[in-house]
């Protein structure tokens, strides 16, 4: 029985994705590759909901984030960051490392970001040009109100950068319709691919800022949008990347996106909502309360509170040992309180969820 991943990522991928990844290695250039490159970008534009520029780079979602940061942010620049979890904290650390000054709008781990607090922070400091926000905080499963936050950024003339690493294609995020300036994501979560690729999308406002970056402020060659665009412009029919790309991962992502666009994004999102409703109802039957209200949670991830005296890691290991299904535990500081159930991608089905739930109930009974 193969390992099934019900964690917040990476996901268990579909068989056609595995077949694409396992095919003979192909070069990421040449006339036979260019149609794949163009189709991949077209499908991503559809899913992200943008007419802007889309880039796929080698690396994790962090590479995509730094590609945006290094292209747009200058040393010493003050950046407003929404922080209600592990990845809000992570971006604060990254911004400090690259010489920026985070201005933090905090919320508790079990609360959503407050758009009113963000509006007040912007109004109090006109020097802040950019806001950075996580759509899905995977430590809590909270889905932050990005549509409202983006509207505030737009009304106040600030850039809106969204970390959608774990949420893109798992919940609505129409970039252009919501007025988002840059989206950061990665291949290994709701997009349905294997790890190894970062995805970014930017509008013309971001692109103009990247082009206008003074040479003295450019701190990276690889991590700058103009480098990636240069190769697309100069070698569109042969080698549109500045470095070797992981072609097996790209073929896997191409297969995953082909299946997604064939099914339709709306249909995929509806399937996720149905799956989330079913899982959360069954958790209630078992007696596990949700960590935050269901209507605050993303439809691709569920968090629940472990019973007092039971270690989430022990529950995780029991299910893994008996069913070869891996669920998640909380990120610090929630490691000893929270169980996390990922239900993104098409590599797991309702039967897998039922097997997991049966063993979850047994593991809890044996621990009490």
CORJO-V571655 format. One record per backbone hydrogen bond with DSSP energy under -0.5 kcal/mol. NH is the residue of the N-H (numbers start at 1). CO is the residue of the C=O. Records with the same first field share a line. If there is no record, write none. Layout:
BEGIN
NH = CO / CO
END
This chain:
BEGIN
4 = 324
6 = 4 / 326
9 = 10
10 = 188
11 = 188
12 = 5
13 = 11
18 = 14
19 = 15
20 = 16
21 = 17
22 = 18
23 = 20
30 = 238
33 = 30
34 = 30
35 = 31
36 = 33
37 = 33
38 = 34
39 = 35
40 = 36
41 = 37
42 = 38
43 = 39
44 = 40
45 = 41
46 = 42
47 = 43
48 = 44
49 = 45
50 = 45
53 = 202
55 = 200
57 = 198
59 = 196
63 = 60
64 = 60
65 = 61
66 = 62
67 = 63
68 = 64
69 = 65
70 = 66
71 = 67
72 = 68 / 69
73 = 69
76 = 99
77 = 74
79 = 101
80 = 130
81 = 103
82 = 132
83 = 105
89 = 85
90 = 86
91 = 87
92 = 88
93 = 89
94 = 90
95 = 91
96 = 92
97 = 93
98 = 94
99 = 96
100 = 95
101 = 77
102 = 100
103 = 79
104 = 102
105 = 81
106 = 104
107 = 83
111 = 108
115 = 113
118 = 114
119 = 115
120 = 116
121 = 117
122 = 118
123 = 119
124 = 120
125 = 121 / 122
128 = 125
129 = 78 / 127
130 = 78
131 = 159
132 = 80
133 = 161
135 = 163
136 = 163
137 = 135 / 142
138 = 136
140 = 137
141 = 137
142 = 137
143 = 296
144 = 135 / 142
146 = 144
149 = 145
150 = 146
151 = 147
152 = 148
153 = 149
154 = 150
155 = 151
156 = 152
157 = 154
158 = 153
159 = 129
161 = 131 / 159
162 = 182
163 = 133
164 = 162 / 184
168 = 164
169 = 171
170 = 167
171 = 167
175 = 48 / 173
176 = 49
178 = 174
179 = 175 / 176
180 = 175
181 = 160
182 = 160
183 = 201
184 = 162
185 = 199
186 = 165
187 = 197
189 = 186
192 = 189
193 = 187
198 = 57
199 = 185
200 = 55
201 = 183
202 = 53
203 = 181
207 = 203
208 = 204
209 = 205
210 = 206
211 = 207
212 = 208
213 = 210
217 = 214
218 = 214 / 215
219 = 217
224 = 221 / 222
227 = 224
228 = 224
229 = 225
230 = 226
231 = 227
232 = 228
233 = 229
234 = 230
235 = 231
238 = 235
239 = 235
247 = 245
250 = 246
251 = 247
252 = 248
253 = 249
254 = 250
255 = 251
256 = 252
257 = 253
258 = 254
259 = 255
260 = 256
261 = 257
262 = 258
263 = 259
264 = 260
268 = 264
269 = 265
270 = 266
271 = 267
272 = 268
273 = 269
274 = 270
275 = 271
276 = 272
277 = 273
278 = 274
279 = 275
280 = 276
281 = 277
282 = 278
283 = 279
284 = 280
285 = 281
286 = 282
287 = 283
288 = 283
289 = 287
291 = 303
296 = 293
297 = 293 / 294
298 = 141
301 = 298
302 = 341
304 = 339
305 = 289
306 = 304 / 337
310 = 307
312 = 310
314 = 311
315 = 311
316 = 312
317 = 313
318 = 314
319 = 315
320 = 316
321 = 317
322 = 318
323 = 319
324 = 319 / 320
325 = 319
326 = 4
327 = 325
328 = 6 / 340
330 = 338
334 = 331
337 = 334
338 = 334
339 = 304
340 = 328
341 = 302
342 = 6 / 340
343 = 300
347 = 12
353 = 349
354 = 350
355 = 351
356 = 352
357 = 353
358 = 354
359 = 355
360 = 356
361 = 357
362 = 358
363 = 359
364 = 360
365 = 361
366 = 362
367 = 363
368 = 364
END
